[in-house]
Every structure is written in structure tokens, then in C-alpha cells.
Amino acid sequence: MKKFVKNYIGKARKVEGLDIIKVNLKIADIVKFAHKYNDEDYISLEIARLQNPDKFGHDYTVYVNRLDDGKVQTPASEAASKKKSRKGEAAAEQTMADAPF
């Protein structure tokens, strides 16, 4: 079954007194989600209002909606799987270090 996965890449806030939403994003984060359409590179972002502003005054969240059919890992899920494997390796090394022989 295909489903869409939201990859959160930043937050934004409304400029006081204007009808403008100010967004600041790291280029390294958004380049991962570039795609081709008619031989041109695009990045499709979605901006949604937060239910409550966060502690930094951000009113909006920015994300990339990607189709996840279970075959392709998103950059966020790849990072999570790398973290899990590193934790497992560290635990195995600790167990070996604690061995009585």
C-alpha cells in the first residue's frame, strides 16, 4: 500500500503587520528532496499552520510530502536506521568489553 510521508525540514513565522510568511531552511536539508519534472529540478514544499506557536514563536511548519511505497527510504528514515545500527554496534562492543575472558 502506498502512503505519503511528511519529512519536516523547518519552521516559519508570520511577519508582524504584513501578509508574509518568513521561512528559513538549510540548503542541505531541502536539496535531498529535489526531483525532476520536464528536465528541470524542483523542490515542492508544503507550509502548514501550527495549532500553537512553539517556544521560539514559529507559527508554521515546513515539510516535503513524499510517496512512500515501502521500497525507497526517505532521508529521515535512513538516518534513523543508521542511528539504530550504531547503537546496536556500541552495545555489542560494550558487551565484549565486559566479558570475563
Secondary structure, DSSP 8 states (H G I E B T S, - for coil): --EEEEEEEEEEEE-TTSS-EEE---HHHHHTT-EEETTEEE---EEEE-SS--TT---EEEEEEEEE-SSS--HHHHHHHHHHHHHHHHHHHHHHHH---
